[in-house]
Amino acid sequence: MSNQKPTILAFHGSGCNATIHTVQIARLSRLLNPHFNIRHIEGPFPSAAGPGVLPFFDGCGPFKRWIPPSDAARIAREGVEKEKGTAHSAGTFMAEEVVALIVQEVGKVRALGGKVVGVLGFSQGTRVVAGLLRAAEIRREIIAERKIQGGDDMDWLSDIEFGLSICGSYPPILLPGGFLKSQDLKVESGEELVERGKKKIQLPCLHAQGRQDEWEWAGRLLIDGCYEVGEGKSLVLELEMGHFYPTKVEDNERIRDWALETYNRTCL
């Protein structure tokens, strides 16, 4: 039996990077570290500095994002549409470069005898988190439908049981497209996969939303459109903060306690 602590994969916001993210999350990670390993993944696409990054992190680039720059204009347009209330819960596909980074990181954790049990995201990273949670559910649904015994080529999703979403971004979620190429869990079309992505996420996720966050509306659309809120599912914490990680000890302790209780309930 492995003595490795369970692992949470962490995804930074747009215009940030893994190094900066370790500083931004320091208060929370100090409380999580006795119970979980936190492994930071860095987005593959170049970006201008994101909200709150400058001037404090001036010179700490290059800055990265999870969505290709070629999508920037479309994403900005979608953001305006969603602020007007036209959000939908279906997923757009996660870039293959992002999926490759995640699969590689899961492989490293497993090689050390550990498991990736949770995913954590800030701002744009919350769209990655939502996509991974829903993909883990889709995998389980297809396995149940086809009575597959496991050992499939989407097995890298198999241990994910919960999420932590801080200052959520607007929908849609970023859904891994591997089901379209899978030998074992193949879906017939992108339309079928998007249709499966419309189902609200049942896996437990804690959403920390800042009352002073200028993008609070975006996080609310992500929660309302993509998550089932209720006991054993999603929990929303409205905190006195802006677009950044909680600074109050008691707020970070609440997140830590929820993560530990959820891990004990779902994974052990």
LOTOR-899141 format. One record per atom (N, C-alpha, C, O): x, y, z; residue in one letter. Coordinates in steps of 0.1 Angstrom, whole numbers, padded with zeros to 4 digits, always signed. Atoms other than C-alpha are relative to their C-alpha. Example, Ala and Ser with C-alpha at 12.3 -4.5 7.8 and 13.67 -1.06 7.14 Angstrom:
REM LOTOR-899141
+0009-0012+0000A
+0123-0045+0078A
+0009+0012+0000A
+0019+0012+0007A
-0009-0011+0000S
+0137-0011+0071S
-0008+0011+0008S
-0003+0022+0009S
REM end
This chain:
REM LOTOR-899141
+0008-0012+0000M
+0000+0000+0000M
+0009+0013+0000M
+0018+0013+0008M
-0009-0012+0001S
+0014+0034-0010S
-0002+0009+0012S
-0013+0010+0018S
+0001-0009-0010N
+0022+0059+0017N
-0001+0015-0005N
+0001+0024+0002N
+0001-0013+0006Q
+0018+0088-0007Q
-0013+0007+0004Q
-0023+0000+0004Q
+0012-0007-0002K
-0006+0115+0002K
-0008+0001-0013K
-0002+0001-0024K
+0008-0002+0012P
-0035+0119-0022P
+0004+0014-0007P
+0008+0023+0000P
-0005-0011+0007T
-0028+0145-0049T
-0012+0008-0006T
-0022+0003-0010T
+0010-0009+0006I
-0048+0176-0060I
+0008+0007-0011I
+0019+0013-0009I
-0006-0007+0011L
-0039+0190-0095L
-0005+0015+0000L
-0017+0017+0002L
+0004-0015-0001A
-0039+0229-0095A
+0002+0007-0014A
+0012+0005-0020A
+0000-0007+0013F
-0047+0251-0125F
-0002+0015+0002F
-0012+0019+0008F
-0001-0015-0002H
-0038+0288-0125H
-0010+0007-0009H
-0017+0001-0017H
+0008-0008+0008G
-0058+0316-0140G
+0007+0005-0013G
+0018+0002-0014G
-0006-0005+0013S
-0053+0332-0174S
+0010+0011+0003S
+0008+0020+0012S
-0010-0010-0002G
-0022+0353-0177G
+0008-0001+0012G
+0013+0008+0018G
-0008+0003-0012C
-0004+0336-0148C
+0009-0011-0004C
+0012-0014-0016C
-0008+0012+0002N
+0019+0306-0145N
+0001-0008+0013N
-0004-0004+0023N
+0000+0009-0011A
+0026+0277-0122A
+0008+0006+0012A
+0004+0004+0024A
-0008-0006-0011T
+0053+0296-0102T
-0008+0010+0008T
-0008+0011+0020T
+0008-0011-0007I
+0031+0326-0095I
-0012-0006+0007I
-0015-0001+0018I
+0011+0007-0006H
+0002+0303-0087H
+0003-0005+0014H
-0005-0005+0023H
-0004+0005-0013T
+0021+0287-0059T
+0001+0011+0011T
-0001+0008+0023T
+0000-0011-0009V
+0025+0321-0043V
-0014+0005+0003V
-0018+0007+0014V
+0014-0004-0001Q
-0011+0331-0049Q
-0008-0009+0010Q
-0017-0004+0017Q
+0008+0010-0008I
-0024+0299-0032I
+0007-0003+0013I
+0002-0012+0020I
-0009+0004-0011A
+0002+0299-0004A
-0008-0002+0013A
-0005-0011+0021A
+0008+0001-0013R
-0023+0305+0025R
-0008-0013+0000R
-0008-0020+0010R
+0008+0012+0000L
-0046+0277+0014L
+0009-0012-0001L
+0006-0022+0006L
-0009+0012+0001S
-0018+0253+0004S
+0007-0004+0013S
+0009-0015+0016S
-0006+0002-0013R
-0002+0257+0038R
-0010-0009+0009R
-0005-0017+0017R
+0009+0008-0008L
-0034+0242+0053L
-0003-0014-0007L
-0006-0024+0000L
+0003+0013+0007L
-0039+0215+0026L
+0012-0009+0000L
+0010-0021+0000L
-0012+0008+0002N
-0003+0203+0025N
+0001-0011+0010N
+0007-0022+0006N
-0001+0012-0008P
-0005+0181+0056P
-0008-0012-0004P
-0006-0023+0000P
+0009+0010+0004H
-0032+0161+0039H
+0001-0004-0015H
-0002-0015-0019H
+0000+0002+0015F
-0027+0165+0001F
+0013+0005-0005F
+0019+0014+0000F
-0010-0006+0009N
+0001+0169-0024N
-0007+0009-0010N
-0016+0004-0016N
+0005-0009+0010I
-0006+0199-0046I
+0010+0001-0011I
+0021+0005-0009I
-0009+0000+0012R
+0009+0196-0081R
-0006+0011-0010R
-0017+0009-0014R
+0005-0011+0008H
+0007+0228-0102H
+0004-0004-0015H
+0015-0007-0018H
-0002+0002+0015I
+0003+0224-0140I
+0000+0014-0006I
-0008+0023-0002I
-0001-0013+0007E
+0012+0253-0163E
-0006+0000-0013E
-0004-0009-0021E
+0006+0000+0013G
-0009+0263-0192G
+0010+0001-0012G
+0021+0006-0010G
-0010+0001+0011P
+0007+0257-0226P
+0000+0012-0010P
+0009+0013-0018P
+0001-0010+0010F
-0004+0289-0244F
+0004+0014+0006F
+0001+0017+0017F
-0005-0013-0005P
+0013+0324-0241P
-0012+0009+0002P
-0022+0009-0005P
+0011-0009-0003S
-0008+0352-0227S
+0007+0013+0006S
+0018+0013+0010S
-0003-0012-0008A
-0006+0388-0215A
-0002-0003+0015A
-0009-0012+0018A
+0002+0002-0014A
-0005+0392-0178A
-0014+0002+0004A
-0021+0010-0001A
+0014+0000-0003G
-0038+0385-0162G
-0004+0009+0012G
+0005+0016+0017G
+0005-0008-0011P
-0059+0403-0135P
+0008-0002+0013P
+0010-0014+0017P
-0007+0001-0013G
-0039+0410-0103G
+0015-0004-0001G
+0021-0005+0009G
-0014+0005+0001V
-0006+0397-0117V
+0010+0011+0000V
+0021+0010+0007V
-0009-0011-0001L
+0011+0431-0123L
-0006+0011+0009L
-0018+0012+0011L
-0014-0001+0002P
+0028+0450-0109P
+0008-0010+0009P
+0020-0011+0008P
-0007+0008-0011F
+0036+0425-0080F
+0009-0011-0007F
+0020-0013-0002F
-0007+0011+0007F
+0047+0397-0104F
+0007+0005-0013F
+0010-0003-0022F
-0007-0005+0011D
+0064+0420-0129D
+0014-0007-0001D
+0021-0008+0009D
-0013+0008+0002G
+0094+0400-0144G
-0001-0014+0003G
+0009-0021+0002G
+0002+0014-0004C
+0079+0367-0134C
-0006-0009-0011C
-0010-0020-0009C
+0006+0007+0012G
+0067+0357-0169G
+0010-0011-0005G
+0020-0013+0001G
+0012-0002+0009P
+0062+0342-0194P
-0013-0004+0007P
-0013-0013+0015P
+0014+0003-0005F
+0025+0342-0186F
-0007-0009-0009F
-0005-0009-0022F
+0006+0011+0008K
+0003+0314-0198K
-0015+0000+0002K
-0021+0007+0011K
+0015+0002+0000R
-0034+0305-0204R
-0003-0014-0004R
+0005-0021-0009R
+0004+0014+0004W
-0054+0273-0210W
-0007+0000-0013W
-0011-0011-0018W
+0007-0001+0013I
-0071+0285-0242I
+0009+0006-0010I
+0015+0016-0007I
-0009-0005+0011P
-0053+0291-0275P
-0003+0015-0003P
-0015+0019-0003P
+0002-0014+0002P
-0048+0328-0282P
-0009+0003-0012P
-0016+0013-0013P
+0009-0002+0012S
-0066+0323-0316S
-0015+0001+0004S
-0023+0006-0004S
+0014+0000-0005D
-0098+0319-0295D
-0003+0012+0007D
-0015+0014+0012D
+0002-0011-0009A
-0094+0352-0277A
-0012+0009-0004A
-0020+0012+0005A
+0011-0009+0004A
-0118+0373-0298A
-0013-0007+0002A
-0023-0001+0007A
+0013+0007-0002R
-0145+0346-0297R
-0003-0001+0015R
-0015+0001+0019R
+0002+0001-0014I
-0140+0341-0260I
-0005+0013+0006I
-0014+0013+0014I
+0005-0013-0005A
-0144+0378-0253A
-0014+0003-0004A
-0022+0008+0004A
+0013-0002+0004R
-0175+0379-0274R
-0010-0008+0008R
-0021-0004+0012R
+0008+0009-0008E
-0189+0349-0256E
-0002+0006+0014E
-0013+0004+0020E
+0001-0005-0013G
-0182+0366-0223G
-0010+0011+0001G
-0018+0011+0011G
+0010-0010+0000V
-0203+0396-0232V
-0014-0006-0001V
-0023-0002+0006V
+0013+0007+0002E
-0231+0373-0244E
-0005-0007+0013E
-0016-0006+0017E
+0004+0007-0013K
-0230+0353-0211K
-0003+0010+0011K
-0011+0007+0020K
+0003-0010-0010E
-0230+0385-0190E
-0015+0004-0002E
-0021+0009+0007E
+0013-0004+0003K
-0263+0392-0207K
-0010-0012+0003K
-0022-0010+0002K
+0009+0011-0004G
-0276+0358-0195G
-0003-0011-0010G
-0013-0018-0009G
+0003+0010+0010T
-0273+0336-0226T
+0010-0012+0002T
+0013-0018-0008T
-0010+0011-0002A
-0249+0310-0210A
-0007-0013-0003A
-0019-0014-0001A
+0005+0014+0001H
-0253+0273-0217H
+0011-0009+0006H
+0022-0005+0009H
-0008+0009-0008S
-0238+0243-0200S
+0008-0010-0008S
+0016-0017-0002S
-0008+0009+0008A
-0224+0224-0229A
+0014+0004-0001A
+0018+0015+0001A
-0014-0002+0000G
-0187+0220-0232G
+0006+0003-0013G
+0001-0001-0023G
-0009-0001+0011T
-0162+0232-0257T
+0012-0009+0003T
+0014-0012+0014T
-0010+0010-0002F
-0133+0209-0262F
+0013+0006+0005F
+0018+0017+0000F
-0013-0003-0006M
-0101+0212-0241M
+0011-0002-0011M
+0011-0012-0018M
-0011+0001+0010A
-0070+0218-0263A
+0008-0013+0003A
+0010-0016+0015A
-0008+0012-0001E
-0050+0186-0269E
+0013+0002+0008E
+0017-0007+0015E
-0012-0003-0007E
-0019+0203-0255E
-0003+0000+0015E
+0006-0004+0023E
+0003+0000-0014V
-0037+0208-0222V
-0003-0014+0005V
+0002-0018+0016V
+0002+0014-0003V
-0049+0172-0221V
+0013-0008+0002V
+0014-0015+0012V
-0013+0007-0001A
-0014+0160-0227A
+0007+0003+0012A
+0014-0006+0018A
-0007-0004-0012L
+0000+0179-0198L
-0007-0007+0012L
+0000-0011+0021L
+0007+0007-0011I
-0027+0165-0175I
+0003-0015+0001I
+0006-0020+0012I
-0003+0015+0001V
-0022+0129-0186V
+0014-0002+0005V
+0016-0012+0012V
-0014+0002-0005Q
+0015+0133-0181Q
+0002+0001+0015Q
+0009-0006+0021Q
-0001-0003-0015E
+0011+0147-0146E
-0006-0012+0008E
-0001-0016+0018E
+0006+0011-0007V
-0013+0119-0136V
+0009-0012-0001V
+0010-0019+0009V
-0010+0011+0001G
+0013+0094-0149G
+0011+0001+0010G
+0015-0009+0016G
-0011-0002-0010K
+0040+0109-0127K
-0005-0003+0014K
+0002-0009+0021K
+0005+0002-0013V
+0018+0108-0097V
-0002-0015+0003V
+0002-0020+0013V
+0002+0015-0001R
+0009+0071-0103R
+0013-0007+0001R
+0014-0017+0007R
-0013+0007+0000A
+0045+0062-0109A
+0006+0001+0014A
+0015-0008+0017A
-0005-0001-0014L
+0052+0074-0073L
-0009-0007+0009L
-0007-0007+0022L
+0010+0008-0009G
+0023+0052-0060G
-0011+0008+0005G
-0019+0004+0014G
+0010-0009-0005G
-0001+0081-0056G
-0012+0000-0010G
-0013-0007-0020G
+0012-0001+0008K
-0035+0090-0070K
-0004+0015+0000K
-0003+0022+0010K
+0006-0014+0001V
-0050+0123-0083V
-0015-0001+0003V
-0023-0006-0005V
+0014+0001-0005V
-0082+0126-0063V
-0008+0012-0001V
-0020+0012-0001V
+0007-0012+0001G
-0090+0162-0067G
+0006+0010-0010G
+0018+0008-0014G
-0005-0010+0010V
-0087+0192-0091V
-0004+0014+0006V
-0015+0015+0011V
+0002-0014-0005L
-0084+0229-0081L
+0003+0010-0011L
+0013+0009-0018L
-0003-0010+0011G
-0087+0259-0104G
-0004+0014+0005G
-0013+0015+0014G
+0003-0014-0002F
-0087+0297-0102F
-0003+0006-0013F
+0004+0005-0023F
+0004-0008+0012S
-0105+0319-0127S
-0001-0009-0012S
-0009-0019-0012S
+0001+0009+0012Q
-0099+0304-0162Q
+0002-0014+0003Q
-0003-0023-0004Q
-0002+0014-0004G
-0086+0273-0145G
-0012-0007+0005G
-0012-0020+0005G
+0013+0007-0004T
-0121+0266-0132T
-0007-0006-0011T
-0015-0016-0009T
+0006+0006+0012R
-0132+0258-0167R
+0007-0014-0003R
+0000-0023-0007R
-0007+0012+0001V
-0105+0231-0168V
-0006-0010+0010V
-0008-0022+0008V
+0005+0008-0011V
-0117+0218-0134V
-0014-0006-0004V
-0016-0018-0002V
+0013+0005+0004A
-0153+0216-0146A
+0000-0010-0011A
-0007-0020-0010A
-0001+0010+0010G
-0143+0198-0177G
+0005-0013+0004G
+0000-0024+0000G
-0006+0013-0006L
-0123+0172-0158L
-0011-0007+0008L
-0012-0019+0008L
+0010+0006-0008L
-0151+0166-0133L
-0011-0006-0009L
-0015-0018-0006L
+0010+0006+0008R
-0177+0161-0160R
+0005-0011-0009R
-0002-0021-0011R
-0006+0011+0008A
-0153+0139-0181A
+0001-0012+0009A
-0001-0023+0004A
+0000+0011-0009A
-0148+0117-0150A
-0013-0007+0001A
-0014-0019+0001A
+0013+0006-0001E
-0185+0113-0148E
-0004-0007-0013E
-0010-0018-0013E
+0003+0006+0013I
-0189+0106-0185I
+0006-0013-0002I
+0000-0023-0007I
-0007+0013+0000R
-0163+0079-0183R
-0007-0010+0008R
-0009-0022+0003R
+0007+0010-0008R
-0182+0062-0155R
-0013-0004-0006R
-0017-0015-0005R
+0013+0003+0006E
-0215+0065-0173E
+0002-0010-0012E
-0006-0019-0013E
-0002+0008+0012I
-0201+0049-0205I
+0004-0014+0005I
-0001-0024+0000I
-0004+0013-0006I
-0184+0021-0184I
-0012-0008+0005I
-0014-0020+0002I
+0013+0006-0005A
-0218+0014-0167A
-0009-0005-0012A
-0014-0015-0011A
+0009+0003+0011E
-0237+0015-0200E
+0005-0012-0008E
-0003-0021-0012E
-0006+0011+0008R
-0213-0009-0218R
+0005-0012+0008R
+0010-0021+0003R
-0004+0011-0009K
-0205-0030-0188K
+0015-0004-0002K
+0019-0015-0003K
-0015+0002+0002I
-0167-0025-0193I
+0006-0002+0014I
+0002+0004+0024I
-0007+0003-0013Q
-0144-0038-0165Q
+0010+0010+0004Q
+0015+0009+0016Q
-0010-0009-0004G
-0120-0009-0165G
+0013-0003-0009G
+0012-0011-0018G
-0012+0002+0008G
-0084-0007-0178G
-0001+0007-0014G
+0006+0004-0023G
+0002-0007+0012D
-0096+0017-0205D
+0010+0011-0003D
+0018+0014+0006D
-0010-0010+0003D
-0076+0044-0223D
-0004+0014+0005D
+0003+0023+0003D
+0003-0013-0007M
-0094+0072-0204M
+0002-0002+0016M
-0004+0005+0023M
-0002+0004-0015D
-0083+0056-0170D
+0006+0011+0008D
+0005+0011+0020D
-0007-0011-0007W
-0063+0087-0162W
-0010+0009+0008W
-0007+0017+0017W
+0011-0007-0007L
-0097+0102-0151L
-0005-0007+0012L
-0013-0001+0020L
+0008+0010-0009S
-0106+0073-0128S
+0000+0004+0015S
-0010+0000+0022S
-0001-0002-0014D
-0095+0086-0094D
-0005+0014+0004D
-0006+0017+0016D
+0005-0014-0003I
-0109+0122-0096I
-0014-0001+0007I
-0023-0006+0001I
+0012+0001-0007E
-0136+0126-0070E
-0006+0013+0005E
-0018+0014+0008E
+0005-0013-0005F
-0139+0163-0061F
+0008+0012-0006F
+0019+0010-0012F
-0006-0012+0006G
-0131+0198-0072G
+0000+0012+0010G
-0009+0012+0019G
+0000-0013-0007L
-0122+0232-0057L
+0001+0011-0010L
+0010+0011-0018L
+0001-0010+0011S
-0132+0262-0078S
+0000+0014+0007S
-0009+0017+0014S
-0002-0013-0006I
-0120+0297-0068I
-0002+0011-0010I
+0005+0011-0020I
+0003-0011+0009C
-0134+0328-0085C
-0003-0005-0014C
+0005-0003-0023C
+0003+0007+0013G
-0151+0309-0113G
+0000+0009-0012G
-0003+0021-0011G
+0001-0006+0013S
-0149+0318-0149S
-0014-0003-0006S
-0021-0011-0001S
+0013+0002+0006Y
-0179+0319-0173Y
+0001-0014-0008Y
+0011-0018-0012Y
+0001+0012+0009P
-0191+0287-0191P
+0002+0003-0014P
+0002+0015-0018P
+0001+0014-0002P
-0188+0266-0212P
+0012-0006+0006P
+0023+0000+0006P
-0011+0008-0006I
-0166+0240-0195I
+0009-0004-0011I
+0005-0004-0023I
-0010+0005+0010L
-0135+0227-0213L
+0001-0015+0002L
+0006-0020+0011L
+0002+0015-0001L
-0142+0190-0220L
+0011-0007-0008L
+0012-0004-0020L
-0010+0008+0007P
-0114+0166-0229P
-0007-0008-0012P
-0018-0014-0010P
+0006+0007+0011G
-0121+0152-0264G
+0004-0014-0002G
+0001-0020-0013G
-0006+0013+0002G
-0104+0119-0259G
-0010-0011-0002G
-0007-0021-0008G
+0010+0010+0003F
-0137+0100-0260F
-0003-0002-0015F
-0008-0012-0019F
+0002+0001+0014L
-0138+0107-0297L
+0009-0009-0007L
+0007-0014-0017L
-0010+0009+0006K
-0107+0087-0303K
+0002-0013+0008K
+0010-0022+0004K
-0002+0011-0009S
-0110+0062-0275S
-0003-0014-0007S
-0013-0015-0014S
+0002+0013+0005Q
-0107+0025-0284Q
-0011-0007+0008Q
-0019-0015+0003Q
+0009+0007-0009D
-0128+0015-0254D
-0013+0007+0003D
-0024+0001+0005D
+0011-0008-0004L
-0151+0044-0246L
-0005+0010-0010L
-0010+0020-0007L
+0002-0009+0011K
-0156+0059-0280K
-0015+0005-0001K
-0024-0003+0000K
+0013-0006+0003V
-0185+0083-0286V
+0000+0003-0015V
+0011+0005-0021V
+0001+0000+0014E
-0197+0086-0322E
+0003+0014-0006E
+0007+0015-0018E
-0001-0014+0006S
-0195+0124-0327S
+0003+0010+0011S
+0000+0008+0023S
-0001-0011-0009G
-0186+0157-0312G
-0013+0005+0006G
-0014+0009+0017G
+0014-0004-0004E
-0223+0165-0310E
-0004-0009+0012E
-0010-0004+0021E
+0004+0009-0011E
-0228+0134-0288E
+0007+0003+0013E
+0002+0003+0024E
-0008-0003-0012L
-0200+0143-0265L
-0005+0013+0006L
-0006+0014+0019L
+0005-0013-0005V
-0212+0179-0262V
-0014-0002+0007V
-0016+0004+0018V
+0013+0003-0006E
-0247+0165-0254E
+0002-0006+0013E
-0005-0002+0023E
-0003+0006-0013R
-0233+0144-0226R
+0006+0011+0009R
+0003+0011+0021R
-0006-0010-0008G
-0214+0175-0214G
-0011+0010+0006G
-0008+0017+0015G
+0011-0009-0005K
-0248+0193-0209K
-0005-0004+0014K
-0011+0005+0021K
+0005+0005-0013K
-0256+0172-0179K
+0007+0007+0012K
+0020+0008+0011K
-0007-0007-0011K
-0249+0191-0146K
+0009-0010+0008K
+0006-0021+0009K
-0010+0008-0007I
-0219+0179-0127I
-0005-0003+0014I
-0010+0005+0022I
+0004+0005-0013Q
-0228+0158-0097Q
+0011-0002+0010Q
+0009-0002+0022Q
-0012+0002-0009L
-0193+0152-0083L
+0001+0012+0009L
-0002+0024+0005L
-0001-0011-0009P
-0187+0174-0052P
+0010+0010-0004P
+0021+0007-0008P
-0010-0011+0003C
-0171+0208-0058C
-0004+0011+0009C
-0015+0015+0010C
+0002-0012-0008L
-0166+0237-0035L
+0003+0012-0008L
+0014+0013-0015L
-0002-0012+0007H
-0170+0271-0051H
+0002+0012+0009H
-0008+0016+0016H
-0003-0012-0008A
-0154+0301-0034A
-0002+0012-0009A
+0007+0014-0018A
+0003-0012+0009Q
-0169+0333-0049Q
+0001+0012+0009Q
-0004+0013+0020Q
-0002-0013-0007G
-0159+0368-0039G
-0011+0010-0003G
-0015+0012-0014G
+0011-0010+0002R
-0187+0393-0033R
+0005+0012-0007R
-0003+0019-0013R
-0005-0012+0007Q
-0164+0421-0045Q
+0008-0004-0013Q
+0014+0005-0019Q
-0007+0004+0012D
-0151+0401-0075D
-0008+0006-0012D
-0020+0004-0013D
+0007-0006+0012E
-0159+0421-0107E
-0005-0011-0010E
-0013-0007-0018E
+0004+0011+0009W
-0163+0387-0125W
-0009-0010+0008W
-0010-0021+0004W
+0008+0010-0008E
-0186+0372-0098E
-0012-0005-0009E
-0016-0016-0007E
+0011+0004+0009W
-0214+0371-0125W
+0004-0012-0008W
-0004-0021-0011W
-0005+0011+0009A
-0192+0348-0146A
+0000-0013+0008A
-0004-0024+0003A
+0000+0012-0009G
-0186+0324-0117G
-0014-0005+0003G
-0016-0017+0004G
+0014+0004-0003R
-0223+0324-0109R
-0006-0007-0012R
-0013-0017-0010R
+0005+0007+0012L
-0231+0314-0145L
+0006-0014-0002L
-0001-0023-0006L
-0007+0013+0001L
-0206+0286-0144L
-0007-0010+0010L
-0010-0021+0007L
+0007+0008-0011I
-0222+0273-0111I
-0014-0004-0004I
-0018-0016-0004I
+0014+0002+0003D
-0258+0277-0122D
-0002-0009-0012D
-0011-0016-0013D
+0002+0007+0013G
-0253+0263-0157G
+0006-0014+0000G
+0002-0022-0008G
-0008+0013+0002C
-0229+0234-0151C
+0001-0009+0013C
+0005-0020+0012C
-0001+0008-0013Y
-0232+0222-0114Y
-0013-0002+0006Y
-0022+0007+0006Y
+0011+0002-0009E
-0258+0206-0093E
+0004+0003+0014E
+0013-0002+0020E
-0003-0005-0013V
-0258+0224-0060V
-0009-0007+0010V
-0021-0008+0009V
+0008+0007-0010G
-0269+0204-0029G
+0009-0008+0008G
+0021-0009+0006G
-0008+0008-0009E
-0258+0181-0002E
+0007-0011-0007E
+0001-0019-0015E
-0009+0010+0006G
-0229+0159-0013G
+0004+0003-0014G
+0010-0005-0021G
-0004-0004+0014K
-0226+0178-0046K
+0007+0013+0001K
+0018+0014+0007K
-0007-0013-0001S
-0216+0215-0050S
-0005+0008+0012S
-0016+0008+0016S
+0002-0009-0011L
-0213+0239-0021L
+0006+0014-0004L
+0017+0014-0009L
-0004-0014+0003V
-0211+0277-0027V
+0003+0008+0012V
-0005+0009+0021V
-0003-0009-0011L
-0192+0299-0003L
+0002+0014-0006L
+0010+0017-0014L
-0001-0014+0004E
-0197+0336-0008E
+0008+0007+0011E
+0005+0008+0022E
-0010-0006-0010L
-0167+0354+0008L
+0002+0015-0003L
+0000+0019-0014L
-0003-0014+0001E
-0157+0390+0014E
+0014+0001-0006E
+0024+0003+0001E
-0013-0001+0007M
-0130+0392-0012M
-0002+0004-0015M
-0014+0003-0020M
+0000-0003+0014G
-0122+0403-0048G
+0004-0012-0008G
+0001-0024-0005G
-0004+0011+0009H
-0108+0383-0077H
+0014-0005+0004H
+0024-0003-0003H
-0013+0006-0005F
-0081+0365-0056F
-0004-0011+0010F
-0015-0012+0013F
+0003+0011-0010Y
-0077+0336-0032Y
-0003+0006+0013Y
+0001+0018+0016Y
+0003-0005-0013P
-0091+0340+0003P
+0012+0003+0008P
+0022-0004+0008P
-0011-0004-0008T
-0069+0358+0027T
-0003-0003+0015T
+0007-0004+0023T
+0004+0002-0014K
-0088+0352+0060K
+0003-0015+0003K
+0000-0024-0004K
-0003+0013-0005V
-0076+0322+0080V
-0012-0009+0000V
-0012-0021-0004V
+0012+0008-0001E
-0111+0311+0087E
-0006-0005-0013E
-0012-0016-0014E
+0005+0004+0013D
-0121+0311+0050D
+0008-0012-0006D
+0002-0021-0011D
-0009+0011+0005N
-0091+0289+0041N
-0002-0012+0008N
-0001-0023+0002N
+0002+0012-0008E
-0098+0266+0070E
-0013-0007-0005E
-0014-0019-0005E
+0013+0006+0005R
-0134+0261+0057R
+0002-0008-0013R
-0003-0019-0015R
-0003+0007+0012I
-0120+0251+0023I
+0007-0013+0003I
+0004-0023-0002I
-0008+0012-0004R
-0095+0228+0039R
-0009-0011+0006R
-0008-0023+0003R
+0009+0009-0007D
-0121+0212+0061D
-0010-0007-0010D
-0012-0019-0009D
+0009+0006+0010W
-0145+0206+0032W
+0008-0010-0009W
+0003-0021-0011W
-0008+0009+0009A
-0117+0191+0010A
+0003-0013+0008A
+0002-0024+0002A
-0003+0012-0008L
-0107+0167+0038L
-0012-0009+0003L
-0011-0021+0001L
+0012+0008-0003E
-0142+0157+0047E
-0005-0007-0013E
-0009-0018-0012E
+0005+0005+0013T
-0151+0152+0010T
+0009-0012-0004T
+0004-0022-0009T
-0010+0011+0004Y
-0119+0131+0004Y
-0003-0012+0009Y
-0004-0024+0004Y
+0003+0012-0009N
-0127+0109+0035N
-0013-0007-0004N
-0014-0019-0002N
+0013+0006+0004R
-0163+0104+0023R
+0000-0007-0013R
-0006-0017-0015R
+0001+0006+0013T
-0157+0097-0013T
+0011-0009-0005T
+0009-0017-0013T
-0012+0008+0005C
-0122+0082-0016C
+0004-0011+0009C
+0011-0020+0004C
-0005+0010-0009L
-0117+0061+0015L
-0010-0011+0002L
-0008-0020+0009L
REM end
